[in-house]
Amino acid sequence: MTERSRHTRAPAQAAPRRRARRAARGVAAPVLALVIAAPGAGLAQTTSPAPEAGAIALPEIGVVGAAAGYAAARTGSATRTDTPLRDVPQSVTVTTQQAIRDLSMQNLQDVLRYVPGAGYALGEGNRDTPVLRGQSTTASLFVDGLRDDVQYIRDLYNIDRVEVLLGPNAMIFGRGGAGGVINRVTRQADGERRREVRLQAGSYGQLRGSFDIGDTVGGGAAVRVMGVYEQADSYRRGVDLERYGINPTFSYRLGDNTTIRGGYEYFRDERTADRGIPSFNGRPLATGVDTFFGDPDLSRTRAEVHAFNLGLDHRIMEGVTLRNTLRFADYDKFYQNVFPGAVSANGQAVSIAAYNHSTHRQNLFNQTDLVMDLATGPVRHTLLAGVELGRQWTDSVRLTGYFTSFGPNVTSVSVPVASPRIGLPVSFRASATDANTSGTATTAAAYIQDQMQLLPGLQLIAGLRLDNFGMDFRNNRTGERVDQNDTTLSPRIGLVWQPVQPLSLYASYSTSYLPRAGEQLGSLTLSNRSLEPEEFTNREIGAKWDLTPDLSVTAALFQLDRTNVAVTDPADVTRSILVDGTRTRGFELGARGRVTEAWSMMAGWAVQESEFTSAQSATVQQGNTVPFVPRNTLSLWNRYDVSPRLGVGLGVVHQSSYVAAADNRARIPAFTRLDGALYWNVSERVELQANFENLLRTKYYPVADNNNNIMPGAPFSMRFALTTRF
C-alpha cells in the first residue's frame, strides 16, 4: 500500500498515521533502533523486541530516510552515514517515492524539473545530461552510492527515491561531480509482503507496465523483484521508444549483527535519437513542434545494462559497524543520428550531417566503510574511515556518415527547411579524425570524516579524501598510447548550528577534481596529460527548517568556481594552457512535505548567474553566459485530497530564457507550463490516476544541446494509471 493510500484513509486512523510518520522521520522510534546504515542504498539493520510466541521473525531491513508523502528526513549518501538532512551542510533535495508516483515521473528530467538549482540539457537526444549549478554533466550519476557514469537514459521503475546533492563533493563521491551528484536509491528486499502491478496508457501511444513483488522466504531471507516494459510513439513525427528491465534483489540475515544483500539488474532502452530543431536569427526556428530534421529511421540509440551489486553490513560491537559494497556493471551503448546543423542566411535551407558512436564499458567498484560512534570528553563523534577501489575498461568508436548519393566523401547536405525530413542513403565509416580508442582507468582512494557534536546545537563536519587516478589510454587507429596519473586531496568542511532544534544554519566549503581523461574517459592526449586536473570549488551558506515533522523548508546561497580549464595557447596553437573557467552564483529556496493532513506540496525557486570568467576561444569570451542555465526557475506542485478517496493535483513550472551554446548566439525564450492530476482510491487494493501536462497548450523549448539542436516541449498530453495490489 502506498503512502498516499495510507494518508487518505478515514479520519479515525489519523493518530496511528501520525505516529507512523514521526517514526519514519526519526522523530520518535520506540521500537526500531538504527545500528547499521548502508551507503547510498539507504539500508539499515534494525533491532526490535523479541517476537511473541508463534510469531514469524522477519529479516528486519529498514529504509533510511523513509518518508510519508513528499518529505524525507534523513540521508545515507551525503555523509556516508545515516544523518538527518538538517545536519548536512549542503543543499540536498530528495524526491520521494510518493512524489515520483503522484507526478508519474519516469526519468531524471521529470525529477529535476522540481529541484531548485538543477536543470537538464538535451544530451543529443540519447543520454541523461543534468545541469547542476551551471555544470553540464553526463557522469555525475550514481546508484546506491556507486558510480553509474555511462551515457544512457535511466528509468525509475526500481527507484525508491532520487537524491540530488548540489555542490562538488569529492570527499564522498570521488572525481567529477562538478556541480553536484544525483544518487538513485533503489528499492531493496526488506521482508515486507508486496504484490503490486501498475498499468499505464497515455498520449502518443504510450503503454507501460511495471510490477513490484517481494516477501520473506524464511530463515532470515527476503526477496524482491521489480520489472518494467514500455513502448511509445511521440508528438515528434517518426520518433518512438521501447524499454524494459528487471531487477531481482535479496537480503539474508546471518544472526543479529550481519546482513548480506545483493541484486542484479538487466535494463535495455532503445529509441529514436531526436536532436530537435535548429535556430534562426538567434531563436528557435519557427516550425511545427512535430517536425523532425534529418532521418528518424537512421537515428537510433540503444543502451543495454547488466549490473550486479553485493553488500555486507556487519556490526562489530555497539557503535562500530563495517560495511562493504561491490558493484560490477557492463554497459553497451550505441547511437546514430542524422541531424540538423545551421540554417542558411535566407532561412530557406538547413544542413544535415550524420555520425554514429559505440561505447562498451565495464565498471568494477568496491567500497569499504568503518563507522564508529564515540566520545572524547564532552565532544561526541561519528567517525567514518573508508577505502574505494575501482577499475573501468572502455572501448569507444566513432564513425562519420557519408551521403554517397551526392559523392563518396560528402559529409553534409542541404535540404529545404519546408521539408527537412530525409531518406537518403548514408554510409558510415571512419574519417581521418574519428576516435577509435581503448582505455583502462583505475581508482584508489582513502577517506576519513568526523561529524563532531562540539556543543549542544553546534556540529562540525570535516573530511579529507586522497585519490589516485590512473589512465592507460590507447588510440587504436594510430597505436599511440598515453598514460596519466593524478593524485588529489579533496577537503570538505562544514559547520552546522541549530539555535533551536527544528532550525539549522550552515556554512560549507568543498572541492572536486576532473582528470584530463574527462567525464567519459576519452579526452586524454599527449598535449594535455601533464596538465593539472580541472578543479571545482564550492562555498555555500544555508538554512534548513522543519516547520513541522512533515514539512521542511531549505535555502542556500552559493558560489561555485571552475578553474584549470585547458584552452589552446593563442601564441602557440600546438600547446594548451590553463585558464579560469566559469563562476556560478545563486540562491536556492525549496519546500517539501505536508502542509495539512490533506494538502501536500513541493516548491522550488532558484536564481542563478553563471558566466565564463576568461576567454576560451574566439567565440567564447569572458563574460559570456554559460549555456543551459536560466536565471530564474520556479516549480510548484500541490496535491489536495478532497476526501479519503479523491485527490486533485495542480502544478506550475516556469523557466526564464537561456542560451543554447557558449557563444551565446541563440537564446531560448522563457515559458510557463501548467500541469494537473486526478487521484481515485477505488478500494484498499485499487487506485486510478490521471496526469495532464501542459494544460494551457504552451509552445516552449525546455532543453537544448547547442544552437541547432533545440527540443520543442510536448503539447497537451495525458497519462492514465491503474495500480492494483493483491
WOHU-V692887 format. One record per residue. N is the residue number from 1. RES is the residue in one letter. PSI is psi as a letter, one per 40 degrees, with the letter a starting at -180 (999 if undefined). OMEGA is omega in whole degrees, 0 to 359 (* if undefined). D_LAST is the distance of its C-alpha to the last C-alpha in Angstrom with 2 decimals. Layout:
# WOHU-V692887
N;RES;PSI;OMEGA;D_LAST + N;RES;PSI;OMEGA;D_LAST
This chain:
# WOHU-V692887
1;M;h;182;9.92 + 2;T;i;177;13.09 + 3;E;d;181;16.53 + 4;R;d;180;17.11 + 5;S;d;178;14.49 + 6;R;d;186;15.98 + 7;H;e;173;19.47 + 8;T;e;176;19.10 + 9;R;a;183;18.33 + 10;A;i;181;21.14 + 11;P;d;181;24.47 + 12;A;e;181;24.55 + 13;Q;e;185;22.10 + 14;A;d;182;24.39 + 15;A;d;176;26.21 + 16;P;d;179;23.30 + 17;R;d;181;22.11 + 18;R;d;178;25.65 + 19;R;d;180;25.96 + 20;A;d;180;22.81 + 21;R;d;179;24.22 + 22;R;d;179;27.61 + 23;A;d;181;26.33 + 24;A;d;181;24.54 + 25;R;e;179;27.85 + 26;G;e;180;29.96 + 27;V;d;176;31.71 + 28;A;h;182;31.02 + 29;A;g;184;29.21 + 30;P;e;184;30.50 + 31;V;d;186;27.92 + 32;L;h;177;27.41 + 33;A;h;183;30.55 + 34;L;h;175;30.62 + 35;V;d;178;32.73 + 36;I;h;175;31.78 + 37;A;h;181;30.79 + 38;A;i;183;30.27 + 39;P;h;173;32.11 + 40;G;d;183;30.36 + 41;A;e;176;26.96 + 42;G;e;178;26.72 + 43;L;i;177;25.62 + 44;A;h;173;27.10 + 45;Q;i;183;27.51 + 46;T;i;175;27.43 + 47;T;i;181;28.81 + 48;S;i;178;27.81 + 49;P;i;179;29.24 + 50;A;i;181;29.06 + 51;P;i;177;26.05 + 52;E;i;180;26.80 + 53;A;h;179;27.73 + 54;G;e;181;24.90 + 55;A;i;178;22.46 + 56;I;h;179;20.97 + 57;A;h;180;22.57 + 58;L;i;171;20.21 + 59;P;h;190;21.87 + 60;E;g;179;22.53 + 61;I;h;181;22.37 + 62;G;i;180;22.32 + 63;V;h;177;22.78 + 64;V;h;179;26.27 + 65;G;e;178;26.46 + 66;A;h;190;22.86 + 67;A;i;169;23.12 + 68;A;h;178;21.78 + 69;G;b;188;22.39 + 70;Y;e;184;25.17 + 71;A;h;171;27.34 + 72;A;i;185;27.52 + 73;A;d;189;29.95 + 74;R;i;176;30.57 + 75;T;i;173;31.06 + 76;G;e;186;31.59 + 77;S;d;191;33.29 + 78;A;d;179;36.26 + 79;T;e;186;38.12 + 80;R;e;171;36.20 + 81;T;i;178;35.69 + 82;D;h;189;33.13 + 83;T;h;172;34.96 + 84;P;i;181;34.39 + 85;L;d;182;34.69 + 86;R;e;176;37.65 + 87;D;e;180;39.51 + 88;V;h;181;39.36 + 89;P;g;185;42.64 + 90;Q;i;175;41.12 + 91;S;h;180;39.22 + 92;V;h;176;35.50 + 93;T;h;181;32.82 + 94;V;h;173;29.15 + 95;T;h;188;26.59 + 96;T;i;177;23.32 + 97;Q;d;181;19.76 + 98;Q;d;177;19.57 + 99;A;d;178;22.74 + 100;I;d;181;21.62 + 101;R;d;186;18.61 + 102;D;d;180;20.69 + 103;L;e;181;23.49 + 104;S;f;179;21.49 + 105;M;h;181;23.62 + 106;Q;e;180;23.64 + 107;N;i;184;26.90 + 108;L;d;177;29.54 + 109;Q;d;176;31.65 + 110;D;d;182;28.95 + 111;V;d;188;28.85 + 112;L;e;176;32.63 + 113;R;d;184;33.26 + 114;Y;f;178;32.35 + 115;V;h;179;34.20 + 116;P;h;181;37.82 + 117;G;e;180;40.28 + 118;A;i;177;38.10 + 119;G;a;186;38.28 + 120;Y;i;173;37.78 + 121;A;i;186;40.16 + 122;L;d;179;39.75 + 123;G;f;181;40.16 + 124;E;e;177;41.74 + 125;G;e;184;38.45 + 126;N;e;184;37.10 + 127;R;i;171;36.10 + 128;D;h;176;34.88 + 129;T;g;176;38.00 + 130;P;i;173;37.44 + 131;V;h;186;40.53 + 132;L;h;181;40.69 + 133;R;f;176;43.69 + 134;G;e;182;45.73 + 135;Q;h;177;44.92 + 136;S;h;187;43.27 + 137;T;i;171;41.39 + 138;T;e;186;39.38 + 139;A;e;181;39.20 + 140;S;f;186;38.27 + 141;L;h;184;34.63 + 142;F;i;174;32.78 + 143;V;h;184;29.39 + 144;D;f;177;28.68 + 145;G;e;182;32.40 + 146;L;i;189;33.68 + 147;R;h;179;35.60 + 148;D;g;200;33.89 + 149;D;e;178;36.99 + 150;V;i;185;36.97 + 151;Q;g;173;37.19 + 152;Y;i;182;33.96 + 153;I;h;187;31.31 + 154;R;i;178;28.28 + 155;D;i;182;24.66 + 156;L;e;187;22.25 + 157;Y;d;183;18.96 + 158;N;f;188;19.01 + 159;I;h;176;20.98 + 160;D;d;178;20.32 + 161;R;i;178;23.59 + 162;V;h;180;26.97 + 163;E;h;177;30.15 + 164;V;h;182;33.41 + 165;L;h;187;36.43 + 166;L;i;184;39.61 + 167;G;h;179;43.03 + 168;P;i;182;44.12 + 169;N;g;180;43.28 + 170;A;d;178;44.31 + 171;M;d;182;44.44 + 172;I;d;192;40.64 + 173;F;e;179;39.81 + 174;G;a;188;43.07 + 175;R;i;178;44.89 + 176;G;a;183;44.09 + 177;G;f;189;41.81 + 178;A;d;180;44.73 + 179;G;e;184;43.18 + 180;G;a;179;40.15 + 181;V;i;174;37.01 + 182;I;h;181;33.37 + 183;N;h;175;30.95 + 184;R;h;181;27.35 + 185;V;h;185;25.26 + 186;T;i;171;22.37 + 187;R;i;186;19.03 + 188;Q;i;173;19.47 + 189;A;h;186;17.95 + 190;D;e;178;18.01 + 191;G;e;178;16.39 + 192;E;i;179;13.39 + 193;R;h;180;9.96 + 194;R;h;174;8.10 + 195;R;g;185;5.39 + 196;E;h;173;6.74 + 197;V;h;181;8.73 + 198;R;h;180;11.76 + 199;L;h;182;14.34 + 200;Q;i;173;17.83 + 201;A;i;183;21.10 + 202;G;a;180;24.40 + 203;S;i;176;28.15 + 204;Y;f;172;30.23 + 205;G;f;181;27.79 + 206;Q;h;172;25.08 + 207;L;h;184;21.87 + 208;R;h;176;19.38 + 209;G;i;178;15.99 + 210;S;i;178;14.40 + 211;F;i;180;11.56 + 212;D;h;184;11.12 + 213;I;h;180;10.01 + 214;G;i;180;11.78 + 215;D;i;167;12.72 + 216;T;i;179;16.00 + 217;V;e;175;17.83 + 218;G;i;177;20.55 + 219;G;f;180;24.14 + 220;G;e;183;23.57 + 221;A;i;177;21.59 + 222;A;i;178;18.40 + 223;V;i;177;17.02 + 224;R;h;181;15.14 + 225;V;h;176;15.20 + 226;M;i;180;15.29 + 227;G;i;180;16.65 + 228;V;i;168;18.07 + 229;Y;h;179;20.19 + 230;E;i;168;22.39 + 231;Q;i;183;25.46 + 232;A;i;166;27.65 + 233;D;a;185;31.19 + 234;S;i;170;33.05 + 235;Y;e;176;35.42 + 236;R;h;187;37.92 + 237;R;h;178;39.51 + 238;G;e;184;38.83 + 239;V;h;177;36.18 + 240;D;i;177;32.74 + 241;L;i;171;30.21 + 242;E;h;178;27.68 + 243;R;i;179;25.72 + 244;Y;i;181;23.04 + 245;G;i;176;22.06 + 246;I;i;186;20.06 + 247;N;g;172;20.14 + 248;P;i;177;19.26 + 249;T;i;178;20.29 + 250;F;i;169;21.01 + 251;S;i;180;22.71 + 252;Y;h;184;24.83 + 253;R;h;178;26.73 + 254;L;g;182;30.25 + 255;G;a;185;31.36 + 256;D;e;191;31.45 + 257;N;e;187;33.13 + 258;T;h;177;31.80 + 259;T;h;173;28.60 + 260;I;h;179;28.25 + 261;R;i;181;25.77 + 262;G;i;180;25.64 + 263;G;i;178;24.04 + 264;Y;h;175;24.97 + 265;E;h;167;24.46 + 266;Y;h;181;25.53 + 267;F;h;178;25.93 + 268;R;h;178;28.04 + 269;D;h;177;29.21 + 270;E;h;184;31.73 + 271;R;i;173;33.22 + 272;T;h;175;36.51 + 273;A;h;187;38.69 + 274;D;h;183;39.68 + 275;R;e;170;42.53 + 276;G;a;187;42.98 + 277;I;i;178;46.37 + 278;P;i;174;49.79 + 279;S;i;176;51.83 + 280;F;h;182;55.18 + 281;N;f;173;57.72 + 282;G;e;179;55.48 + 283;R;i;176;52.44 + 284;P;h;180;49.59 + 285;L;h;179;51.10 + 286;A;h;180;50.82 + 287;T;i;180;48.62 + 288;G;i;181;45.42 + 289;V;e;181;42.14 + 290;D;e;186;41.09 + 291;T;h;178;44.30 + 292;F;h;177;43.89 + 293;F;h;182;46.95 + 294;G;a;183;47.48 + 295;D;h;181;45.66 + 296;P;d;181;41.84 + 297;D;d;178;41.94 + 298;L;e;181;43.69 + 299;S;g;183;41.82 + 300;R;i;175;38.79 + 301;T;i;177;37.04 + 302;R;i;176;34.56 + 303;A;h;178;33.22 + 304;E;h;186;31.63 + 305;V;h;167;30.47 + 306;H;h;183;29.88 + 307;A;h;179;29.38 + 308;F;h;176;29.17 + 309;N;i;176;28.86 + 310;L;h;182;29.75 + 311;G;i;177;30.37 + 312;L;h;175;31.85 + 313;D;h;183;32.01 + 314;H;h;175;34.56 + 315;R;h;181;36.04 + 316;I;d;176;39.69 + 317;M;i;180;40.61 + 318;E;h;179;39.90 + 319;G;e;179;40.05 + 320;V;h;181;40.38 + 321;T;i;178;37.52 + 322;L;h;177;37.64 + 323;R;i;179;35.16 + 324;N;h;180;35.43 + 325;T;h;180;33.38 + 326;L;h;175;34.05 + 327;R;h;170;32.97 + 328;F;h;181;34.13 + 329;A;h;178;33.35 + 330;D;h;183;34.83 + 331;Y;h;175;35.15 + 332;D;h;186;36.58 + 333;K;h;177;37.41 + 334;F;h;171;39.51 + 335;Y;i;181;40.49 + 336;Q;h;181;43.17 + 337;N;i;171;44.38 + 338;V;h;201;47.06 + 339;F;i;184;47.42 + 340;P;i;170;49.80 + 341;G;b;186;52.70 + 342;A;i;173;55.31 + 343;V;i;181;56.38 + 344;S;i;184;60.09 + 345;A;d;180;62.47 + 346;N;e;177;62.76 + 347;G;e;185;58.99 + 348;Q;e;185;59.20 + 349;A;i;179;57.92 + 350;V;i;179;55.34 + 351;S;i;179;55.47 + 352;I;h;177;52.73 + 353;A;i;183;52.30 + 354;A;i;169;49.91 + 355;Y;i;171;48.85 + 356;N;i;186;46.05 + 357;H;h;177;44.93 + 358;S;i;178;43.01 + 359;T;h;172;41.88 + 360;H;h;182;40.65 + 361;R;i;171;39.93 + 362;Q;h;179;38.76 + 363;N;h;173;38.05 + 364;L;h;181;38.26 + 365;F;i;176;38.00 + 366;N;h;178;38.03 + 367;Q;h;176;38.01 + 368;T;h;181;39.10 + 369;D;h;170;39.16 + 370;L;h;182;40.73 + 371;V;h;182;39.99 + 372;M;h;172;42.23 + 373;D;h;181;42.49 + 374;L;i;180;46.06 + 375;A;i;171;48.87 + 376;T;g;186;52.49 + 377;G;b;181;54.27 + 378;P;e;185;52.65 + 379;V;h;176;50.69 + 380;R;i;184;47.11 + 381;H;i;160;45.86 + 382;T;h;184;42.67 + 383;L;h;175;44.12 + 384;L;h;172;42.43 + 385;A;h;185;44.18 + 386;G;i;179;42.77 + 387;V;h;173;43.52 + 388;E;h;176;41.97 + 389;L;h;181;43.01 + 390;G;i;175;42.13 + 391;R;h;180;43.30 + 392;Q;h;176;42.61 + 393;W;h;184;43.94 + 394;T;h;168;44.27 + 395;D;h;184;45.77 + 396;S;h;181;46.35 + 397;V;h;176;48.16 + 398;R;h;178;49.09 + 399;L;i;179;50.80 + 400;T;i;176;52.62 + 401;G;h;180;52.25 + 402;Y;h;180;55.50 + 403;F;g;192;56.04 + 404;T;e;178;58.19 + 405;S;e;177;59.15 + 406;F;e;182;61.22 + 407;G;i;186;62.62 + 408;P;d;185;61.65 + 409;N;f;181;61.41 + 410;V;h;183;60.08 + 411;T;e;179;57.15 + 412;S;h;177;56.89 + 413;V;i;179;57.37 + 414;S;h;181;57.90 + 415;V;i;180;56.12 + 416;P;h;175;56.36 + 417;V;d;181;54.12 + 418;A;d;178;53.68 + 419;S;g;189;52.00 + 420;P;e;178;50.70 + 421;R;h;186;48.17 + 422;I;i;176;49.91 + 423;G;f;183;49.53 + 424;L;i;174;52.37 + 425;P;h;179;52.55 + 426;V;h;176;51.96 + 427;S;h;183;52.95 + 428;F;h;177;51.51 + 429;R;i;184;53.85 + 430;A;h;171;55.02 + 431;S;a;182;57.53 + 432;A;d;184;60.09 + 433;T;e;181;57.87 + 434;D;i;183;54.35 + 435;A;i;169;52.63 + 436;N;g;192;51.89 + 437;T;i;172;51.13 + 438;S;i;181;49.65 + 439;G;i;173;49.12 + 440;T;h;179;48.01 + 441;A;h;179;47.18 + 442;T;i;179;47.07 + 443;T;h;172;46.07 + 444;A;h;186;47.10 + 445;A;i;172;46.53 + 446;A;i;184;46.99 + 447;Y;i;178;46.12 + 448;I;i;183;46.52 + 449;Q;i;177;45.38 + 450;D;h;172;46.14 + 451;Q;h;188;44.35 + 452;M;h;172;47.05 + 453;Q;g;186;46.87 + 454;L;d;181;50.58 + 455;L;i;173;50.73 + 456;P;h;180;48.36 + 457;G;e;181;46.77 + 458;L;h;180;48.36 + 459;Q;i;173;46.71 + 460;L;h;177;48.11 + 461;I;h;182;45.95 + 462;A;h;181;48.11 + 463;G;i;180;47.38 + 464;L;h;180;49.09 + 465;R;h;174;47.93 + 466;L;h;181;50.23 + 467;D;h;167;49.16 + 468;N;h;181;50.93 + 469;F;h;178;49.90 + 470;G;i;181;51.51 + 471;M;h;174;51.46 + 472;D;h;191;53.01 + 473;F;h;182;53.16 + 474;R;h;171;54.65 + 475;N;h;186;55.72 + 476;N;e;180;55.27 + 477;R;d;184;57.60 + 478;T;e;185;60.55 + 479;G;e;181;59.83 + 480;E;h;178;60.29 + 481;R;i;179;58.53 + 482;V;h;177;57.90 + 483;D;i;177;56.91 + 484;Q;i;175;55.82 + 485;N;h;180;55.26 + 486;D;h;172;54.45 + 487;T;h;184;54.18 + 488;T;i;173;52.89 + 489;L;h;183;52.47 + 490;S;h;178;49.78 + 491;P;i;170;50.07 + 492;R;h;177;47.73 + 493;I;h;180;48.84 + 494;G;i;178;47.33 + 495;L;h;181;48.28 + 496;V;h;180;45.88 + 497;W;h;178;47.36 + 498;Q;g;178;45.48 + 499;P;d;169;48.02 + 500;V;i;192;45.32 + 501;Q;d;182;41.99 + 502;P;e;187;39.71 + 503;L;h;175;42.15 + 504;S;h;171;42.98 + 505;L;h;185;45.86 + 506;Y;i;171;46.22 + 507;A;i;183;48.52 + 508;S;i;176;47.91 + 509;Y;h;180;49.58 + 510;S;i;181;47.96 + 511;T;i;172;48.85 + 512;S;i;183;47.51 + 513;Y;i;175;49.25 + 514;L;h;180;48.78 + 515;P;i;183;50.90 + 516;R;e;175;52.94 + 517;A;e;176;50.54 + 518;G;i;182;48.36 + 519;E;d;184;44.64 + 520;Q;e;170;44.14 + 521;L;f;183;46.85 + 522;G;e;187;49.03 + 523;S;e;183;51.75 + 524;L;h;177;54.14 + 525;T;i;177;57.74 + 526;L;d;184;61.11 + 527;S;d;183;62.17 + 528;N;e;188;59.30 + 529;R;d;182;58.37 + 530;S;e;181;60.89 + 531;L;i;178;59.70 + 532;E;i;178;57.83 + 533;P;i;170;54.09 + 534;E;i;183;52.96 + 535;E;i;179;52.35 + 536;F;h;184;50.04 + 537;T;h;184;50.82 + 538;N;h;172;48.80 + 539;R;h;190;50.17 + 540;E;i;168;47.88 + 541;I;i;183;47.91 + 542;G;a;180;45.07 + 543;A;i;176;43.38 + 544;K;h;187;39.90 + 545;W;h;173;39.27 + 546;D;g;182;36.24 + 547;L;d;173;37.02 + 548;T;i;176;34.21 + 549;P;e;183;31.59 + 550;D;e;183;29.26 + 551;L;h;182;31.88 + 552;S;i;177;34.12 + 553;V;h;180;37.11 + 554;T;i;176;38.82 + 555;A;i;180;42.13 + 556;A;i;174;44.03 + 557;L;h;190;47.47 + 558;F;i;168;48.20 + 559;Q;h;181;50.63 + 560;L;h;181;49.67 + 561;D;h;174;52.53 + 562;R;h;182;52.41 + 563;T;i;182;55.60 + 564;N;f;176;57.14 + 565;V;h;181;56.31 + 566;A;h;176;58.26 + 567;V;i;178;60.38 + 568;T;h;179;63.34 + 569;D;h;180;66.64 + 570;P;d;181;68.67 + 571;A;e;182;71.84 + 572;D;h;187;70.65 + 573;V;e;178;67.90 + 574;T;e;183;67.59 + 575;R;i;171;66.36 + 576;S;i;177;63.29 + 577;I;i;181;63.58 + 578;L;h;178;61.18 + 579;V;i;171;60.89 + 580;D;i;185;58.76 + 581;G;c;185;55.63 + 582;T;i;172;53.73 + 583;R;h;177;53.18 + 584;T;h;175;50.22 + 585;R;i;182;50.48 + 586;G;i;177;47.86 + 587;F;h;180;46.10 + 588;E;h;178;42.34 + 589;L;h;181;40.64 + 590;G;i;176;36.91 + 591;A;h;180;34.67 + 592;R;i;173;30.94 + 593;G;a;184;28.79 + 594;R;h;180;28.28 + 595;V;d;173;31.47 + 596;T;i;179;30.23 + 597;E;d;183;27.06 + 598;A;e;190;26.27 + 599;W;h;175;28.08 + 600;S;i;183;27.09 + 601;M;i;169;29.45 + 602;M;h;180;30.62 + 603;A;i;177;34.29 + 604;G;i;177;36.70 + 605;W;h;178;40.36 + 606;A;h;172;42.55 + 607;V;h;184;46.26 + 608;Q;i;170;47.52 + 609;E;h;183;50.89 + 610;S;h;184;50.96 + 611;E;i;175;54.21 + 612;F;h;185;56.13 + 613;T;e;174;58.66 + 614;S;i;176;61.00 + 615;A;h;182;61.99 + 616;Q;e;175;60.04 + 617;S;a;180;61.47 + 618;A;d;182;63.69 + 619;T;e;179;60.86 + 620;V;g;186;58.84 + 621;Q;i;176;61.18 + 622;Q;h;181;61.11 + 623;G;e;175;59.47 + 624;N;i;178;57.18 + 625;T;h;177;53.67 + 626;V;h;183;50.86 + 627;P;i;174;48.61 + 628;F;e;182;45.05 + 629;V;g;175;45.67 + 630;P;i;177;45.75 + 631;R;d;181;47.78 + 632;N;h;168;45.19 + 633;T;i;182;41.43 + 634;L;h;176;39.39 + 635;S;i;179;35.71 + 636;L;h;175;33.91 + 637;W;h;179;30.32 + 638;N;h;169;29.28 + 639;R;h;179;26.06 + 640;Y;h;179;26.62 + 641;D;h;184;24.12 + 642;V;e;176;26.13 + 643;S;i;179;23.81 + 644;P;e;183;20.62 + 645;R;d;187;18.76 + 646;L;h;177;21.22 + 647;G;i;177;22.65 + 648;V;i;178;25.31 + 649;G;i;178;26.54 + 650;L;h;182;30.08 + 651;G;i;178;31.75 + 652;V;i;176;35.05 + 653;V;h;178;36.27 + 654;H;i;178;40.02 + 655;Q;h;178;41.98 + 656;S;i;185;45.77 + 657;S;i;179;47.78 + 658;Y;i;178;47.95 + 659;V;i;186;50.04 + 660;A;e;181;48.69 + 661;A;i;185;51.03 + 662;A;e;178;53.35 + 663;D;e;176;56.40 + 664;N;f;183;55.16 + 665;R;d;180;56.33 + 666;A;h;178;53.26 + 667;R;h;182;51.52 + 668;I;h;188;48.11 + 669;P;i;177;47.98 + 670;A;i;177;45.88 + 671;F;i;173;42.91 + 672;T;h;183;40.53 + 673;R;h;180;37.10 + 674;L;h;181;34.95 + 675;D;i;179;31.14 + 676;G;i;180;28.61 + 677;A;i;173;24.96 + 678;L;i;181;22.94 + 679;Y;h;180;19.59 + 680;W;h;173;17.68 + 681;N;g;184;14.75 + 682;V;d;178;13.97 + 683;S;a;178;11.67 + 684;E;d;186;9.84 + 685;R;e;185;6.69 + 686;V;h;177;9.13 + 687;E;i;174;12.24 + 688;L;i;183;15.31 + 689;Q;i;175;18.13 + 690;A;h;177;21.62 + 691;N;h;182;24.16 + 692;F;h;181;27.84 + 693;E;i;178;30.39 + 694;N;f;183;34.16 + 695;L;d;183;34.28 + 696;L;e;177;38.10 + 697;R;f;180;38.42 + 698;T;h;172;40.45 + 699;K;h;187;42.19 + 700;Y;i;184;41.92 + 701;Y;g;188;42.07 + 702;P;d;186;39.70 + 703;V;i;177;40.57 + 704;A;i;174;43.44 + 705;D;d;174;44.69 + 706;N;a;185;48.41 + 707;N;d;185;50.86 + 708;N;e;173;49.96 + 709;N;g;185;46.23 + 710;I;h;186;44.69 + 711;M;h;172;41.24 + 712;P;i;176;40.91 + 713;G;i;182;37.79 + 714;A;i;171;35.34 + 715;P;a;180;36.20 + 716;F;h;180;33.80 + 717;S;i;185;30.34 + 718;M;i;171;26.80 + 719;R;h;178;23.23 + 720;F;i;183;20.21 + 721;A;i;173;16.59 + 722;L;h;178;13.24 + 723;T;h;179;10.29 + 724;T;i;178;6.71 + 725;R;i;185;3.76 + 726;F;999;*;0.00
